[in-house]
Each structure stands twice: as structure tokens, then as C-alpha cells.
């Protein structure tokens, strides 16, 4: 990982950390994406940004307009949205012109839109003026506090030799999905505090908030804070009047229209304007042009963020950040003043991700994971307290379920690579709820509530029926989380960022193993998490976490022992494909879940359980090969009794990432006893990280090989179909399958997904379900903006698994 300071210099020089030109042109780009309700996107990313309004993740319009005006020529240029619709073509005081759009660049946290404006006639020899709108929704894996803040940054950078004015407005669509909602607003001003300059903030909310309710997936409670420096001009009022005034005068009146009304009743907007006197600056320097910038923030504050059926009963859950900032204004002020630190931390993550992704795949892979990162986090909302942090998740677009196990599962590679701590926080609500006895079934629940933000559980046990799926998912994630804690050296960590911070072991002091009570300073930046796992600390954390819920994991394993080898008619995570009995990939997932439990039992020295579950899983995997592989041995069938069928066997990825393949993953650290004289094997291999080393491959290598060969044979224009029933695919499973395929097949899948991203007819945030032929459109179910794109990190997660040996030997041609 690069030192934070070096990234700070690069980030400042390269506009918020975007260090490389983006090669892929997706249909939609993230602008302000922090959680399910603060989620604004550029919906026409292949076109000029002023052709359409930005959109909420659903596709609904969001009022967010940006204009630029040149006082020397009285020209007005739209930059974002359609605020120019409010302007008149026949005005003497101004004329409407259009800039040259130079395109978008993006990384994991930032999207930059760049424009050039021609010089006025009186300055014909001057270079064009360049404007960049830089949207930063920072991903900060070393600072959970910062990640929990529901706010993002917009910096306007200008460079040139003549004056320019910038106008930005937002409307009430940020706080309600109903155009007839009555909203109220006001402007507050904060004095300078320390290094934070004086600020102005527009506050907007529904006049009558509807707590914990949605309209078209938008929250009907919460307050928008739109903040800028006190040096900008401000005004609220009818959208057309403000935009026309700016076009005529280049400024605003510092006035507030206090007539509260409906969102689209004489549409009230809340605007800032900034003058950039570049001509005067340029005349005092030897350079032909000069640069300047202004910073704005957008914050959406909700309290509570959800209601949750916790162990103590149904509880209104406060946002996590409130443990540090009791007042909303304090949060806004901190966040605004923290831009430089947030930018450094986000830039560090983006740059390391770029390096890792390029090394792992290609420049196409760099862009794919960069586009996926904010989307994965954008479905989540932090809550709880420093003693018990929680991360709630919405199953965006598919049905709105809360804490859906089989949606968390495909997103898990992102969390393991970025910050496994957040993976623990996302599993904790499911564990706490089921440990409290509020769920009646003897298998894992599917979700914590039928629709976010109401995590009310399923006391009747009638959640969506995916028993083998959810049990297998939970057990695989549970062991992956334990593995992420149990490493010796920094180089062996599952996440590079796990090794930053205080290394002290607080497990003897804290009741829970993953608190946020020990934040510290790193390289001059405050509020940095302590390290995640490592050495004795990691083993202690893992044991403390597993001990309290061991009986629950064991119960789920018991269900898999009974039902996973030959799954009866049920759904799997790909529920859109329908019910099916004897699913080969589903059975494999359940069997790997049993194997995972044997490792978890071993960690706690439950030797009887460990031995039983190991023997059962070994027996089942032999039988599974007889049942699930085609008669000619060329591929896995979709279902045991469906001859002539095939499936993407993405459950193989779990075998690899959990280090069940020692001929590959343990070759550099542990002798492969399976290839030595059996008479010389020790009766009990010595333990590592309090666990007995795995000494033989769980799934034979030839299964990996035949599947890789099969994928190459059935590939389509835009990638690898999910199975033989349809030509649609799931991109998360494509990447998990590719991660354990040959280098040639892996490259082929990656390149075809990249081509799809450039050409798809879909018009929503990165879909994970699309047709591999035709226009690459939606196949029927419209899945988009879902966190499952975290599965695109499968290559990176596997390469850091098993002490950094998870992909050794895989990917061979």
C-alpha cells in the first residue's frame, strides 16, 4: 500500500485522485452515492451531461443543475442537468451557448466531468477555459467513521485567463419521491471554527416527514444539507427566476423565498453562485492562465436510519456517526473541513485498487472494479454505536429486502478486499436477531425484513424459501471472515488496509471483538480504525466472535448435513430462474458450507464436531462428483437429473477463497502431505492459527479444469451465460467463475464484460443481470444499482486470500 502522504500530493495535482484516463464508457456514472437514499447518478454518461437531469438510482429525475456564465461575452453554458430549460432564447442580456464536453474520468471514489469554454471575442488569443466538476463519494477503508457519514463532495475546478461565474442549484426531489410533497427550507450560517472556514448551508426537508417510509424507493424522512463557503452568494426561489437572474447578472441576491410549497409548485430551488476573477489573477502572474476552485458538500441526515428487531426488541436505530457528532451542524462542519483527509484516504484506496486491478486483469478490470465500489457501498447504511457497530443493507431494485443473505454473499469479495470489518458489521444484525430466538426455522433466514428500512424480521418464518442457499452462504462468509483475521504478517492479510492503525489487542477489555472504541491517528489523520486481526490479536478476535454464536452455525450445518447433498425443490440465489430440485451448484455450496463448519469447529477446539463435519463433507463431495458431473466428464450439469444441461459452477470460488485447495494455496507455507509417503504422515498435523492445516484438496483440480474448458466452449458475445436455460448472465457469478478459470478464459470473460459495458442498451446503474446476446439489455427482471457488483472484486480477493497464495496455480493456460 502506498503511503498516504504520497497519494495526497498526487490527488491534489490530479483533481481528487483520478490518476488515469478511464477506458470504458458505461451508460451511467455515480455522482453522489453514499447510501440507499443519497444516491444520485449521471444517467446519460455517454452523452453530454446537460442533455438530461441527473437521476436517483431508480431512474427518476433529481433536480441538480449547474450553469457557467462568462461576464465578458454574456454567454451562459449548461454543465449538468437541464437548468437551461428555464432560460429564454430571445434575451438581450444573455445568450445560451454550449461548452465542449471533454468527457468523464472516474475511479473508485471520484467522477470528474470536464468541459472547455471558448474565450470571449475581446480575448481571441486566450486559451479556452477549462471547468471540472469533481464528485467525491469517498471510500475510506481505514476510517469507518468517515465512511459512515452520509455526505459527499462537489468541487468545481476552473483554469483559464478570463472570468467565469458558476451557479449550482438543488430542489426538493432530494428529500421525497412525491412531486406534490410540501417542503420547507432555510439557510443557516456557521462561523469559522479552527481550520474550517465559515459556511452557508441550505437545509431542506418535507414539512411533514413520514418516518421510515418510502415513495418510489426514496426516503420520505430526512433533511438535505447543501453547504458551501460563506464567500458564495445564495438564493432560494422559483427555479426559472433564479436561473434567469444568474444568466443576466452572473450572481444571486442573498435572499430566501420563505413561501413553503410543493416540490413542483413554482419549483423552489436552493442555489449558490461563485465568481472566479481569473483575468485579474492571470495579469499578476507570468502564466497565461490561473486556477481556482470552490468546494460544496451534500449531506442527507436521517435519524433514525432504520428500525431493527434486535435482541432487545424493535428498536429505532440511530446513525453511527451520531456517537461522535451529536449535532447535525457539527457533522456538516467536520465533513466540510475534512475534505483534504477524506480525499487522501479515498485516493489511497483508489490508487491501490488501480494497481491491484491492473496487475490482476487489465485496464478494463481497473474500470470495472472502480465503477463497482461506490455501488457496493451505496446500498448500505451504518448504524449502532462504537460498542456495537452495525451495517444495514438494502436489496436495491430487485425487491427491497433488508439484509438479504444471498445479496450480501455475492457482495462479500468487495468487503473482504476493502475492509473485512464492514463484513462483520453487515453479518451482525442477522446473527443477533437469530440468536435472540425471533426466527423459528432451523435454517438461516433469507432476510431481516421484506422492505428496507424496516428490519422487522419474520417471526412466522415465512421469508423467501432458500434454506440450503442461505445456510451455505452464511457458513462460507463466516469462515472467510475468520480467515481475514488470522494472518501472521502484513503481507499475508486479506485486506491491505486491515494492517493500518493501532495494533493493540483489546479483546480482553471489550465485550465485543469488533468495536470502534479505539480510533487513533495515522500519518497525521485522526479517526483511523485499529488494525483488523493479525497474529494473536486476530485469533483472539476470531474465537471471541465465533464462541457466542457457535450453536447457531452448528444448527445451520446440521440442516445442510440433512438436505444439501440432494437439495429438494427450492429456490437458490438466482430465484428469477425459478424453483428446481437437485441443483448441482447449490448442492456444492451446501457441501462447502459443511466443510467450512469443520474449520470453524477446529478453531474452537471442538474436535468432535470438526472431525464429524470434515468426514461428512469429504463423503458428500465424492458423491457430488458422481451426481453432478456429466456422463462424459466434460462439465457440471445444471441439476443432477437434467441430462444435457450445464451450469456456471460459481460455487467453486468458495472452495478456492476458503483455502480448501492446498496443492495451490498452501504450497508455499505448508507441506502438501497428500503427495508424500502416507506412512510418514503425522497422526495430528501441527496447528497453525489454532487450526489444523488442510492437507489435501477438497475439490479435485480436474473439476476446475473441465469447467474452465466448458466456459470457453459456451461463451457468448457479451460473456458467459448463467446456465443452459437462457442466454442471460449474472456478472457477479461470471467474475467468480473467471477467478478460478484458466488465464485465457478469465481474460475472455473480462474482455466480453468490458465490451458489454461499452455497448449495452441498459440505462441504469451497473446491472448484474443482462443478456449476453443482442443489445445486452435487461432480460425481464430489471436488476440495477445492486451491491452484488461487489462480486466483481473476486479476482482481487482471491489473490490476497490464504496468505496471498489463493490464486497461485490458478489461471494457468
N, C-alpha and C positions, 0 to 999 in steps of 0.2 A: 504494500500500500504506500502511495506517495505521501510524504509529509504534508500536513495540512497547509503549512505556510507557502510551499511552492505552488500549490493549487490556487491559493488566494491571489498570487501575482498573475497567474495565467487567467484566472476567472475575471479579474478586473480588466485585463487587457483585451479579453475576447468576449466582452459583453455577457456577463453572468455565466461563464463557464462553458459555453458551447464552443468546443475546440476544433471540431471537424465539420466539413460540409456534409449535410445529410443526403444520402444517395437515393432513398426510397421516398415515394410521393404517395402517402396514404390518402384516402378520401376525407379523413377527419383528423384534426390535431388537438391535443389538450391545450387549453389556455389557463384556466383557473380550476384545478382539480384537487380537492382535498378530502372530500367525504361524499356520501351519497346525496347530500343536499347542496354542497358547494362544488358544483361540477359543470363548468362552462367550457364549451368546445368550439373550435373553428370548423363549421360544418361543411365548408366548400374549400377544403385545403388545397385542391388542385387548381383553383380559380383565384381571382383577386379577392382579398378579404372584405372588400366593400360591396360585393355582389349580393351577399345575404347577411342577415343578422347572425351573430353567434347563437349557439343553441345549448340548451340543457341536454343531458345525456340521452333523454328520450327522443330528441329531435325538435322539441318545442322551442320557439324563439325566446331569447333572453335580450332585454334591452341593454346594450353595451356598445356605445358609439364613440368613435374617435375622429376628429377633424383636425386638419392643419390649415393655417392661413398665412399668406405672405403679405405683410402690410405694404410692401413696395409695389406689388402688382395687383393687390386686392383680389387675389385668387384664393379659392377655398378648395381644399383637396380632401375627399373622404379617405380614411385609412382603415377603419374597421366598422362593420355593420352598415346600416343604411341611413345614417343621420341626414345625409344629403337629400333624402326624400322630402325633408321639411323645408328645403331651400327652394327659392324661386329662380327660374331660368332668366327672367327678364329684368333683373335688378341692375341698377346703375352703380350701386355701392359695392358690388362684388360679382364675380363670375365663378362658375363651378368648373373646375378642371380635375384631371385625374393623374395621379402620380404614376411613375414607372415602378411596378412591383418587382422587386429583385428576388422574391422567394422566401421560403421558410427554412430555418435550421432548428434542430431540436436535439436535446439529449435527454437523460432520464428525468431531469427536473425542470428544464427550460425549453420554451418555444420562442424563437425570435422571428419576427416579421419585419422585413427591411424594405424600404422604399427610397426612391430618389425623386426630388422635386427640382424642376429647371430653374435657373436663375432668372430674376426679373429682367426685363428688356434693358433697364438702365445699367445692369451689371452683366452684360452679354459675355464678357470674358471670364466670368466666375464659374467655378465648377458647380455641378449640381449639389444640392443639399441632401444629405442622407439622414433618414429617420429610421430608428429601430424601435419597435415595440417589443420589449423583453418581458415575457411572462414567466415568473419563477414560482413553482409549487414545490418547495424543497423537500427532497427525500434525504433524511439525516439519520443514518443508521446508528451513529454513536450518540445521538441525543433524542431519546424518546419524548422528553418534554417538548422539544421543538416540533417533533412530528405530530404531536397531539394537538397543536394549535390549529384551529380551523380557519386559516388565513393564508393568503398568497400575495405576491408582489407583482406590480407592473412598473417597470422602469422605462421611461421614454428617453432615448439617447438621440441627440441631434449633433450633426457635424457639418459645418459649412461656413460661408463667409457673409451670409446675409440673414436678416432677422426672420424669425418664424414664430407663430403662436400655435399652441396646442390646446385642444378642447376635448374633454372626456366627460361622458355622462352615463349614468345607470338609471334604470327605472324600477318599478315595483315588482317586475317579474322575477326578481331575485328572491322575493320573500313569500310568493304564493303562486300556485298553479292555476288560480282562478282570476281571469281578467277583470271580474266585477268585484273583487275584494277591495274593501276600503282600507287604505293605508294611511299611516301618519309618519311624520318625519321631523327632524330638527337638526340644527348644526351645533356642535359643541367645539370649543377651542381649549386646547391644553397648553399650558406654559411649558417652556423648555425645562427639561429635567436632566441634569448631568450632560452627557454627550448627545442626548436626544433633543433635537430641535423642537420648537413649538409646532403644534399640529392643528389641523382642522379636520373634523370628522362629520360626515353626513350619517345620521342614524335613521334607518327606515325599517318599519315593521307593519304587520297587519294591525289595524286598530283593535280588532277582537281576534286574538290568537286562538287557534284551535289546537290544543296541546296534543302532541303525539299522533297527529293525523296528517294524511297526505291528500293531495289532489293531483292526479296525473304524475304521481311519484315525487312531486315537490312537497317540501315541508310547509305546513300551514302554521307553524310557530317558529319563532327565532327572529333575530334582528340583524340586519345588514349594517356594517360599519365600513364606509368608504372614506379613506383617510389620505390626506396629502399634507405638505408643509404649509405653514401659515403664510408663506410668501405667495401662494397661488390665489387667484380670485375665485369666488364661489357664487353660485346662484341656484335656486330651485324654482321650478315653474313649468309651465306648459312647454313640451318638448320643442314644438315648432318655433315658439317665440325665443327661447334661449339660443337655439341653433342659428336662427336668422340674426339675432343680435351679435352673436360671435362672428358670423360671416361679415357683418357690416363693420364691426368695431374691433374685432380681434381680442375682445375681453368680455368679462361679466361684471355684474353690478354689486357683488357682495350683498345680495338680497335673498330673502327667504319668503316664498309663497306659502303662507300658513293655512291655505284652504284645503284641508284634508279631503280626499275624494277617492273614487275608484281608480284602479291601476290604469285603465284606458279611458277615463273620463277627463278630457283635456289633458292627456297623458302627462302627469308630473314626472320630471326627471331631476336628477341631483348631479350638478355639474361642477367641474373645476376647469380653470383655464390658466395657462402658464405662458408668459412671454420669454422668448430667448433672444437676447440682444447680441447676436453673433457678429454683426457687422462692426460694432464698436470694439468688441474684443479682438476681432481679426486685425483691425487697424493699429492696435497697440502691440502686436506681435509680429515676428518675422514670417510666421506661417501664413499661407493664403487662407486657411480656414481654422476654425476653432471648434471645440466640442463642449457640450454641456449635457446635463441630464436632470430629470426630476423623478422622484420616487413616490408611488402611490401603493396603498395596501387595500385589500378587500377581505373583510372578515365576516363570517356568519356565525353568530353566537346563539347557542341553544342551551337551555338548562330547564329541564333535563334533556339528555340526548336520547334516552330510551327508557322504557320500563322493562324490568327483568325479574323473572321468577327465580330469585336467588334462594339460598338456603334459609334466609330469614323471612322469605315471603316475597310477594310482588313489591318491587322497590323502584322508585323514580331514581334514575342513575345520573349523577352529575358528570360533567365533562372532567377528564383527568386534569387538565391544566388549572382547574379551579383550586387545586391543592397548593398552587404556588401564587396564583393571582386571584384574589377574592373579588376585585372589581373589574368590570369589563374594560373600563378605560385604562386600567393598569396593564391589562393584557395587550390592548391595541398599542399602547405606548412602547411596551417592551418589544413587541413584534416589529414595529416600525424601526426602532433603534437597533434591532438585532440583524438587520439586513446583511451587513458585511459578514457576520459569523455564519448566518444561515447559508449565505452564498458560498462561503469557503467549504462548509461541511457538505453541502449538496454538490459542489464542484468536485470535491474529493471522491465522492461516490460515483458521480457520472464519469470521471476520468478513469477510475479504476475499472468500472464496468466496461468502458470502451476498450481498454487494453485487454481485459479478460475475454470479452466477446470477440474481438478481432483475432486474438490468438486461438480461440476455440473454434471459430467458424469463418467469418468473413466480414467485410464492411456491411453486407446485408444483415448479418446477425447483430451487429452493433446497433443498427437502426431498429430492428425488431424488438430487442430487449429494452431499448431506450423508450420506445413507444408503449411498451407493456408496463413499465414500472409505475408511473403515476396512475394508470388504470387499475392496477392491482391494489394500490393503497386507497384509491378513490372510492372503494366500496366499504371502507372501514371507518369506525369512529371510536376514539379512545375514551375510556371511562374508568370508574373505580377511584382508588386512592393510591398513594405511594406504597402503602402496605399491601394492597391487593389490586394491581393494575389489570384492567380488562380491555380487550379489543373486540368490539362488536362488528359484525359483518352483515351486509345486505346482499342477497342474491339478486343482483341487479338484472333487470329486463326479462329474465326467464319466468319468475313468479313472485319475487319479492320476499321469499322466505328469509328468516333470520338464522344466522349461524349454521347454515346448511353444511353438513359434514362433507358431502360429496362435491361441494363447491370449494370448501376450504382445502380439500385434498389436492385437486389439480393446481391450486394456487401455491401449495406448500413449497415447491422449489424456490420461488421468489423469496419467501420468508427465510428459508434455510440459508440462502446465499447472502441475503441482505442483513437480516438481524433475527436469529432464531428466538431471541427474547420475545419478539412480537408474535411468533408462532405459539409460544407458551401462553401468551395473553389471550390469543384467539381460541385456544382449546379450553381455557379455564372456565368460561361460563357453562360449557357443555358438561364438564366434569362436576362442577359444583352443583349444578341443577340435578344431575342424575344421582349423585352421592346423597343428596337430600331426600331421595325417595319419591320425587314428584313424577317420575316416569315409570309406568308399570311393567313394561316389557323386559324380557331377559336378553334383549339385544340392544345395540346402540340406537339412540333416537336419530331421526333424519335431520331434524332442525329444532330450533328453540321457539318457533312461533311462525304462524302462517304468513305474517307480513310484518316487515320492519316498519317502525321501530318498536313494535310490541312483542317482546320476548316472553310470552306468557306460558310457553311450554305446551305439552299435550298430555294433560292428566288422564285423558281417556285412552292414550296410547294409539290414537288413530292418525298418526302422521303418515307421510308417504312411505309406502312399504318397500324398503330396500335393506332388509336385515343383514344379508351377507355383505353387501356393499359397505354399509356404514361400519360394521364391526371390523372388517378388513381395513378400511380407511383409517379408523381410529388407532388400531394397533400398529399399523405401518408408520403413521405420523408420530405415535408415542415413542417408538424405538428411534426414529430419525431424530427426534428432539433430544433423547438421551445421548445418542451418538454425537450430537452437536456440542454437548457439554463435556464429553470425556475425550480430551486430547491432551497431549503432553507439551508440545512446543507450539509456538505461534504459527509456524509453517503448517502444522497439522490441523489447524482449526477449520471448522466447516465454513465459517464466515471470517474474512479478514478483520472486519470491524468488531468481532467478538473480543479481540485482544487489546482493544483500546480502553483505557480507564483504570480505575482503582482495582488492584489485583487481590485485595484482602478477601478473606473468606468470612462471610457474615452468617453462615448457616446456623451457627450455634447461638447467635443473638436474635435472629429474625424467625418468627413463626413460619413464614412462607419463604421459599427459596429464591423467588424472583422479584424482590421488592425494588422500588425506585427510591429508597431512603438514603442511598449512598452516592449521590451525584457529586462529581468533582470537577476539576479544571484540567484541561489537556491543551498544551501548546497555546495557553493564554485564553482559551474559550471555556466559559463556565457551562454548567448543567450537562456535563458529559456522563453517560452511564458508566457504572463499573463494568469490569470485564464479565463476559458470559462464559462460565465454565473454565476449564483448563486445570490440569493437574489434580491435586487432592480436592481443590475447591469444586471442580466440575463433578467429580464422583460424589462428593457430599451433596451437592445440589440435586443431582440426578436421583440419588437414593431418597432424599427428603421429599422430592416431588412425587416419586413413584409410590412410596410407602403408604401415603394417605389414601391413595385410590387403587391400590393393588387389587382388592377384591372386585372392583368394577371391571378392570381389564381382564381379570380371570373369568368373570362371568361371560363377557363377550367372547372370550376364547372358547369357552365351553359351548357356546352356541355354534361357533364355527366348526368345532370338532364334530358336532352332530349334523351340521347342514351344509358345510362348504364343499365337500368333495363332489357331491351330486346336488347342486342347488335346484330346489323346486321352482315352479313357475313364479317369477317375480321380476321386479324392475332392477336395473343396475343404474349407475350414474347417467348413462345415456338413455334416460327414460323416454325421450321423444321417439326412440326407435321401438318402444313397446315392450310388453311382457314376453319373457322367454325362459323356458326351463333349460337346465343343463348348459348354461353359458360357460364356455371354456375360459375366457379371460376373467370372468367373475369368480369362478372356482379357484383359479390360480391366485387371485388376490386374497381370497379367504385362507388358502393354504399358507401363503406367505405371512398372513396375519398370525397364524398359529406358530409359525417359526419365529416371528418377532416376539411373541409372548415367551417363548423359551429363553430368549436372550434377556428379556426384562426380569424373568424369574431368577435367572442366573445372577443378575446384578445384585439382587437382594438375598442371595444365598438360599433361595427356595429350591434346593437341589432336586427334590422330588418332582415339583411342578416342571422345572426346567427339563428334566430327563423325559418326563411323560410327553410334554408338548414337542420336544425335539423328535422323539421316536414317532409320534403321530404324524408330524409334518413330513418326516422322511418317508414314511409309508405312503402318505397321501400323494406326495409328488411323484413317486414311481407309478402309482395307479393313474394319476392325472395324465401322464405321458401316454399311457395305453388308451385312455378315453378321448383325449383332446387333440391328438395329432392325427393327421390324415393317414389313410392306409398306406399311401406311397411314401410317407415320412417327409413330405415336402413342406408342410405348413400346419399351423393350428387351425382347427375348424371353428366356426362361429359357435356351434353347440355340438355336444357330443354326438347327437343323433341326426345332425344335419349334414349329410354327406354331400360333398361338392361345394360346401361353403368355406369361407375363410374370414379371419378377423385380424385387425391390428391388435397384437398381443402387448398392449402397453403396460400390463402388469409386470412384464419382465424388468421394467425400470426399477421397481421396488426391490427386486432381488439384488440388483447391482448397487443401488444407492444405500441399501442397508448392509452392504459388505458381506453378503452371503456367497460371494464368488471369490474365494481366497486364491485361486490359481491366478487371478488377475489383481485383486485389490490388496491382498496381504503379501504378495510376493517379495516386497522389499523389506518387510518388517517381521514376518512370521514364517518359519519353515513350513512348507506345504507337506504335512505329514501323510497326505493321501498318496504322495508319489515317492514315499520312502518304503523301506522294508517294513511290512506290517508287524513283523515280530519285534521291531525296535520301537514301536510307538509307546509313549508313556501311557500308563493307565489313566492318569488325570493330567492333561496338559496344564502347564502353569498359567495362572490368570493374568490378564492384562486389563487395567481399568476395572478391577474387581469382577471380570467376566472371563470365562473360559474361551480361548481363541477358537474361531471357526476353522476347521482343518480340512474341509472338503467342500466342493461346490455343491450348493443346494440344487440349483437347476443346471443341468449339464450344458456345456458350452455349445453343443451342436444345436440346441434349441435356439440359441441366439443366432447361429449361422443360418439355419433354414429360414427363419423369419426374415432376416435381412435380405436373403436372396429372393424370398417371395415378394417383399415390398417392392423391390426393383422391377419385378415382373408385372405388378398390378398398378404401378404408378400412373397417374393421370396428369392432365395439363397443369393443374394448379396444386398437385400434391397427392398424398396417399389417402384414399377413401377409408372411412372408418371400418367398413366390412363389406361383404359381398351383396348385401341387400340394396344398397344405394350408392350413388356417386358423391354424396356429401361427406365431409370430413369434420373432425374436431382438431383445431390447431394445437391445443394443449397436448392431446394424445399423439399427434404427429411428432411433436418435439421430444416427447418421452420415448417414443419408438425409435426416432432417429438417434437419440443419445446412445442407444445400445446396439445400433446397427453398424455396418462397415463404413469406412470413411467415404467411399463412393456413394453409398445410399444416403448417408447423412447429408452430404453436400447436395445431392439431387433434391432431397426433400426441402432443404433450406432454400435453395435457389428457386424452387417452384412456389413456395410460400411467398418469397420476396416478389416474384413476378405477379402473383395473385394480388399482393398488397398494392402494387402499382396499377393494376388493371381492373380490380373488382368493381362491380356496379353497386356494391353496398354503400350506404350513405349514413352510417352511424359509427360511433367509436368502435375500434378494432373488434370485429366479430370473431368468435371462436368456432362458429358453425357455418360452413359455407359449401357451395357446390364446387367440385373440382373440375367441372367442365362448363361450357357455355360462357356466361359473363362472370362466373364466380360469385353469383348472388346468394341471397338468403334462400334456403331450401323450403321454407314453410314456417317453422318456428323462427322467430326473429330474436337471435341472441346477440347482444352487443353491450359494450362497456362493462363486461363482466370481469370479476377478479381472476377468473380461471386462466387468464393470459399469463399469470404468474408461472404457469407450466412451461412457458417459452424459455424460462431460465434453467430448464432441465440439464442442458449441456454443462453450464457453469456449476451447478450444484453437484452434479456427479463428479466433476473434475476435482472438487475440493473435498468430496466425501472420503471416508476411510483413510484419514490422514493425508489426503492429497493423492491417493492412488486409485480412487474409484473408477477412473476411466482408463487406467493403464491396461493395455492389451485389447481394450475395446476399440472399435473404429479402425481395425486393420482391414485392409482391402482384401 
